[in-house]
Amino acid sequence: MSEVQQRIDELVKSNEVLLFMKGSASFPMCGFSGRAIQVLKACGVEPKAIKTVNVLDDAEIRQGIKEYSNWPTIPQLYVKGEFIGGSDIMMEMYESGELAKALNG
């Protein structure tokens, strides 16, 4: 495992709710990242409880997370060490109630 993959793995395993995104929770830098934050808030997750990683600050993380998850787009949500998906999957899971269960289960 490369150094960047190890850094990502540590982040994923040490944070209950982790969102790799463009920007921050208070200042998303793309619509998909903004929507991901809104979906998490709608599920009752406190903004302070969301650990975010701004992929625009680190090119290695930006590329490495795509390889780590085998998922080509950002944002990417991890809950309790498990990859959930991007903003479209988050939205579908929110609408079905699955996301709230994953976050609160």
N, C-alpha and C positions, 0 to 999 in steps of 0.2 A: 504494500500500500504506500503510495507516495505521501510526502509530507502534507500536501494540501488535502489529500483524502483523509489523512489522520486528523487534521484540524477540523474538517467537516464532521467526521465521525464523532469526535469529542463533543462538538456543539450539539449534534443531533441527540446524543445519549445523555447529555447533562442538562437539557432544557425540556420541560414538559410540553410547552407550546413554542415552536420555533418556525419562523417564517423567513425564508430567503426571499428578498424582494428588492425592487429598485426604489431607493429612498428609505424613509423611516416611517414608523407608525403615525407620527404626527405630521409628516410631510412626504407622502408617497410621490414618486417621480414618474409613475405611469398609471394609466387607468386600471389595468389588471391588478396591480399591487394595491391601489386604493380600494378596489372592490374586495380584495381578499381581507383587508383590515376591517371593512364595513361588515362583512359576513361574520368574522370572528366576534366583533362587538355585538352583532345581532344575536349571536349564540350565547351572549352573556359573559364573554371573556373580558376581564378587566384589561384595558390597554397596558397597564403596568406589568401584567402577567404574560404579555406576548414578547418573547425575545425575538428581535428582528436582526437580520444580517443584511446590510446594504451591499448588494453585489456590485454596485457602481464604484465602491471604494476599493475593491480588490479584484483585479482581473483573473487571478488564479482561482479564487473562490467562485467567481462568475462562471468560468468554464468548468471547474472541478465539480460543482454541484450538479451540473447536467450529466456528468459521467457517473457521479456517485449514485444518483437516483435512476439513471438511464431514462431521463425525462428531459426533452429538449427546451422547455420553456421555463420562464420565471414569471411569477412567484411560484414557490414550492413550500407546501406546508407539511410539517412533521409534528405529530402528536405522540408523546410518550415513546419517542424513538422510531415511530412507524411513519413511513411516507404516505401521506394522504393524497396529494395531487396538487394541481394548479388551480387557478381561480374558477375555471369552468366546472371542474369536479367539485370544488368547495361549494359552489352555488347549487349544484344538483343535490349534494349531500345535505346542504342547509334546508333546501325545499322539502326533502324527504324526511328530515329529522335525524338522519344518520350522523351528521356532523356534531350536533349537540350531544348525542349519545357518546361519540368518540371523545369529545372534549371533557365531558362530565363523568365518564364511566370509569 
